[in-house]
């Protein structure tokens, strides 16, 4: 999707840090940002994938400016000290980032009583701590670093559609995405006096490695409540994100249902087509509860049919689940990383 008109999210000649960049939306956005003239540092845990991504970005963008560069950093953002190592690396290179994309995240659907303590911890670590720790570790350096005259710095967080409507099966995931929404709302107020804009993404389903893995453990009742929908491609998702950031939105949606659900709970939230949202909010006040009751009935029917949601694990591939979680972590799909180990300085492959 081409971006024309008054650009409220200029990236040319800026330095952008993208977490969760080993694959999925993080990788897609990294490539598009580089194509639009930004220098980009990809951050995730899997060094092999990051190196491959950097090579591909360089080869696919032969007309990049001589002043642009693309690098990667391998680090586990769920460990606060590794975020500090990223900070120290930026200082050592005299890098002053203009934009932070916090895109690390992973969903492992399942019924609450069938989830393990590791499942719950990983949900908190991957979906919340990666963003919280990364922004906090870099915050003072970020706001004090010089920016181009007339340009403001920008932080972009990634929440989810389920931040606006919680339902059975996503209990390991959706509360953390609501926490990301709250983090973005709070930072938007606190960092505005420093000239920092904060936007939050609420993407719907998009085809990615994470979406494929998510469906391995997703209960049938969760799929039923979600409804049948064809996920957009990750490239389409990235295009929509950049399009609406260019329009200046604080809340960014990639599909209609996300916007509708957000409109049902307007409150103090930023507006997107605000007058229309007020009308949709009124409709939601009338009908949304009935939809909720219908879903509660569907859950009860599923419960009765299965004889409970705990014990036998009928709707969860327990023999696959932990193996897949570990594989995701090893692949860096869920967390951001560059080349930083736990006991040494950052080691990065710089390619210009």
C-alpha positions, 0 to 999 in steps of 0.5 A: 500500500503506497503512502501519500499525502501529509506524512505524520510518520516520516521514517526517512533518515531515522533510526528505528529499533524493532523487537520481535524482528526474527519473523512475522510482523517485526520482520515485515515492518523492518523490511518496509521501513528500510525500503522507505529510507530508515536505518533499522536494527532488528532485535530478537533472540534467534541470531541465525534468523536475524542474520538471514533477515538482514542479508535479505533486506539488504539484497532486496533493497539495492537502491538504499541510501549510502547513509542507511544501515541495517543491523541486528542484535540478539538478546532475550528481552525478558531479562532486564540486564540484556536490555541494558546491554542493548542500551550500552551498545547504542551508546558505544556506537553513538546511535540515537534511535528515533522510533521504537517498535515493540512487537515481540509476542506469542499466544498459546491458547488453552483452558485456564486449568490446563495451562501450566505455570510455565505457560502463565509465566511465558505469557507474562514474560513474552507479551508484557515484560519484553515491551516494559523492560525494553522501553524502561531500559532505553527511556532516559537515553531515548528522550534525551537523544537528539532528534531532527528539528521539528520531528518527534520521537515515536514508540509503537506498542503491539496489543491485540484485538482481544484487548477489547473483548476477552473470551475463553481460550486466550486467558494466557494472552489477552490479559497481557495485551490489555496490559500493553494497551494500558502501558501505551495509554500511560506512556502516551501521557507521561512521555508527551512532554518530552516530545515522544508520541506513543501509538498502540497497534491492535491487529486482528488475525494475520498469517504468520508463523505465530498464527500457525503455532497458535492454532495447534492448541486453540480449543474448538470453542475459542475458534467458534467464538472468533468466527471464520475469518481469512487472515490477511498476509503479514505484508498486508498487516505491515502496510496497514500499520504504516498507513494508519501511523502515517495518518497520525493515529494513536490507536491503529487497527488492521481490520473492521472488527478491531475498530468496532470492538474498540468503539464498544469501549470508548471511555477515555481512549483516543478516537478514530473516526470519533463521531462514527465511533460514538454511534457504534458505541451506542449500538454496542451498549444495546447489543454487546451484552447479548452477544456476550450472553450468547458466547457464555451459552456456547461455552456452557454447551462446550463444557457439557459436551466435553465433561469439563475443561480440565483433567483430560485435555481433550481440546489441547495437544499437550504432547505438542504444546511444550515442545512447540513453546520451546521451539518458538523460544529457540526461534526467537519468534516470541521475543526480541534479540540481537547478538548479546549473551548474558555475560558479555557485551553486545556482538552485532553484525553490522551491514551497510 
